[in-house]
Amino acid sequence: MLRRILDETSIERLRLSSIEPMDVTEDLLARFAASDRLARHFHMPLQSGSDRVLAAMRRWYRTEHYAQHAELVRKCLADAAIGADVIAGFPGETEEDHRATCDFIEQLPLTYLHVFSFSPRPGTPAAELREPVAEAIIARRASDLRALGERKKAVFRTSQAERTLRVLTLNRSGEDASGPWTRALSGNYLDVRVAGRWPSNRFLNVQITGEKGAHLAGVAVAASKDSTE
């Protein structure tokens, strides 16, 4: 499907919203490396860094398998964003499981996390599981994971200093002490504030000049025609 879209359309950027670890193959990554129209962004659901919890969730993969695919992305595409979903407080999750998850994520080349607090959904097997985790404990574990995700994101953001990123402008702008800016999203899923006011849905090449809080800041060095992602 990706090959046909690239061959038969003029769409300037394609972004995969989520992809299972098993689908992240060398062939797929080679296609991403060969085309600047494919956003270098892989969201690979993890859910837990404990093999015991993964088994309880009936996930087919285990941590070793997940790590191999995450490392493959980093090996083939050094600048790619790699994100993961993680669930805090799955029934039966112990403190040891939670520590294993945090330790595992620390070792992975992830660049951000989407953290969810477990809540039972009627009609699902998980809703019938015993050993529910107390809400206060779930909240604390989710907070730990979100803090870890922010640290990962900050490290990746800093690694992009002085690079030129191709970004898509969004319909959001503002102004600070340095002047007006326009919010944009890079191919590798970074929030960029581009100096000046720009129309939305425009691709720009932006030289990154620094960081402003949770954002990168930069100046446009070239622009292409208007387009949507």
GIPEBEL-V247636 format. One record per backbone hydrogen bond with DSSP energy under -0.5 kcal/mol. NH is the residue of the N-H (numbers start at 0). CO is the residue of the C=O. If there is no record, write none. Layout:
# GIPEBEL-V247636
<<NH & CO> <NH & CO>>
This chain:
# GIPEBEL-V247636
<<4 & 0> <5 & 1> <6 & 2> <7 & 3> <8 & 4> <13 & 36> <18 & 42> <22 & 19> <23 & 20> <24 & 22> <28 & 24> <29 & 25> <30 & 26> <31 & 27> <32 & 28> <33 & 29> <34 & 30> <34 & 31> <37 & 34> <38 & 13> <38 & 36> <40 & 38> <41 & 80> <43 & 41> <43 & 82> <44 & 42> <45 & 84> <46 & 84> <47 & 45> <50 & 48> <53 & 49> <54 & 50> <55 & 51> <56 & 52> <57 & 54> <58 & 53> <65 & 61> <66 & 62> <67 & 63> <68 & 64> <69 & 65> <70 & 66> <71 & 67> <72 & 68> <73 & 69> <74 & 70> <75 & 71> <76 & 72> <79 & 76> <80 & 39> <82 & 41> <83 & 111> <85 & 113> <86 & 46> <87 & 85> <87 & 115> <91 & 130> <92 & 89> <97 & 93> <98 & 94> <99 & 95> <100 & 96> <101 & 97> <102 & 98> <103 & 99> <104 & 100> <105 & 101> <106 & 102> <107 & 103> <107 & 104> <109 & 107> <110 & 81> <111 & 81> <113 & 83> <114 & 112> <115 & 85> <117 & 87> <121 & 119> <123 & 120> <126 & 123> <127 & 123> <127 & 124> <128 & 125> <132 & 88> <137 & 133> <138 & 134> <139 & 135> <140 & 136> <141 & 137> <142 & 138> <143 & 139> <144 & 140> <145 & 141> <146 & 142> <147 & 143> <148 & 144> <149 & 145> <150 & 146> <151 & 147> <152 & 148> <153 & 149> <154 & 150> <155 & 151> <156 & 152> <157 & 153> <158 & 154> <159 & 155> <159 & 156> <160 & 157> <161 & 207> <162 & 159> <164 & 162> <164 & 205> <166 & 164> <166 & 203> <167 & 184> <168 & 166> <168 & 201> <169 & 182> <171 & 169> <173 & 180> <175 & 178> <178 & 175> <180 & 173> <181 & 193> <182 & 171> <183 & 191> <184 & 167> <185 & 189> <186 & 165> <188 & 185> <191 & 183> <191 & 189> <192 & 215> <193 & 181> <193 & 191> <194 & 217> <195 & 179> <197 & 195> <200 & 168> <202 & 224> <203 & 166> <204 & 221> <205 & 164> <205 & 203> <206 & 218> <207 & 162> <207 & 205> <208 & 216> <209 & 216> <211 & 214> <214 & 211> <215 & 190> <216 & 209> <217 & 192> <218 & 206> <220 & 204> <221 & 204> <223 & 202> <226 & 200>>
